[in-house]
Amino acid sequence: MSPIHEIQVEFAHRSARVKSLDMHPTEPWVLMSLHSGVVSIWNYESKAMMNSLEVTGVPVRTAKFIARKQWIVTGADDMFIRVYDYNTLEKIKEFEAHTDYIRCVVVHPTLPYILSASDDKHIKLWNWETDWGCAQTFEGHSHYVMQVAFDPRDSSSFASASLDGTTKIWNLDSRQPIATVEAHPRGVNCVSYFVTMDKSLLLTGSDDYTAKVWDYPSNSCLRTLEGHTNNVTANSVHPELPIIVSGSEDQTVRVWNVITYGLEKTLNHDLGRVWAIEFVKGTSQVVIGCDEGFILGNIIGS
């Protein structure tokens, strides 16, 4: 019988609302963007904050490491993308990227690109080798674009999640989507890729209180994960353990079996709604961003 996995809280810190998390690929660092307009870098081994920077006076909804340049990139409600040297905190670049709130930025794994997604319904591709010129604008969503994610098997392709209820698949070379999944009857907040048993799958989370697993590229729904009692705002598949972890505005984090899709455990905590989940690769640790701070947890099997 396979073990049942649960999350034990190892460390918790109270702060302004944590809107996004990103793990450095080689250093023991987690980057957090806050609703207060601040970004901070924490060392999850020493459990100490290393750096903090006030980016703007409005929420910073997204921030990512660009580790190969030793930069961080942020997107905020003032519609600006800002880039900083994460060692010195010197500002490298600042530019108005969208006409509404920026919900998400993601970094291409090899090329000098980032994608940004916005409440203006557009996704944009930016090239830092051309002084952050816009290389492409992707059009097709009819509501806010909440998240984008590169396909780990084909980095010329990416998926998007929107409050129009769809998930769309795109190619970097085309302004129009190559596929549309009518994913949920209400808005889709998050999307991610994962691979299991040599299958490429998509995971979505929605304002209909569910997460769904999709076969890609057939775009058929394999399973609906039901149990949350409010909007599903974040979910992720562990890179080594056979689990999916989902977070919600119901203030819980749920652990699901990635093979059976059964619910294994629910973590209740006192930090409010959940907005972001990131795993520490090669370990059993998970970081969870919430309304009132963040949790560093340890995933154990029993």
RAHU-V576109 format. One line per field, one symbol per residue. ss: DSSP state (H for helix, E for strand, L for the rest). phi: phi as a letter, one per 40 degrees, with the letter a starting at -180 (. if undefined). psi: psi as a letter, one per 20 degrees, with the letter a starting at -180 (. if undefined). A space follows every 50 residues. Layout:
BEGIN
ss->???
phi->???
psi->???
END
This chain:
BEGIN
ss->LLLLEEEEEEEEEELLLEEEEEELLLLLEEEEEELLLEEEEEELLLLEEE EEEELLLLLEEEEEEEHHHLEEEEEELLLEEEEEELLLLLEEEEEELLLL LEEEEEELLLLLEEEEEELLLLEEEEEHHHLLEEEEEELLLLLLEEEEEE ELLEEEEEEEEELLLEEEEEELLLLLLLEEEELLLLLEEEEEEEEELLEE EEEEEELLLLEEEEELLLLEEEEEELLLLLLEEEEEELLLLLEEEEEELL LEEEEEELLLLLEEEEEELLLLLEEEEEELLLLLEEEEEELLEEEEEEEE EL
phi->.ccccabbccabbcacdccabacccbccbbcbbbccgbbabbccccfbcc aaaccacbdbcaabcbccbfbbbbbbccgccbbbcccbgcccaaacbaba dccabbbccbccbbbbbaccgbbbbbbccbfgcccabbbicbadccabac cccaccbabbbbccgbbbbbbdcbcbccabbccacbdbcaaacabafgbc bbbbbaccgbbbbbcbbcgcccabcbicbadcbaaabccbccbbbbbacc gbbbbbccccgcccabcbabbgcbbabbcccgbbcbbbcbdbibbbbbcb bb
psi->pqqpqrppphqqpparpohqqppphhqlqppppqiijqqqpqoigilqpg qqpogrjrpoiqqqpnhiilrqpqprijjqpqpqpigijppgqpqohrja qphqqqpqhhrlqqqqqrijjqpqppoiiklkqohqppqhqjapohqqpq oiinjiqrqqpqijjqpqpqqhiphqqiqppngqiaqphqqqqrppljpp qqpqqrijjrqqppppjikqphqpoqhqjapohqqqppigqlqppqqrij kqpqpqpigijqpgqpoqrkjbqphqpqqoqjrjqqppprhkbqporppq p.
END
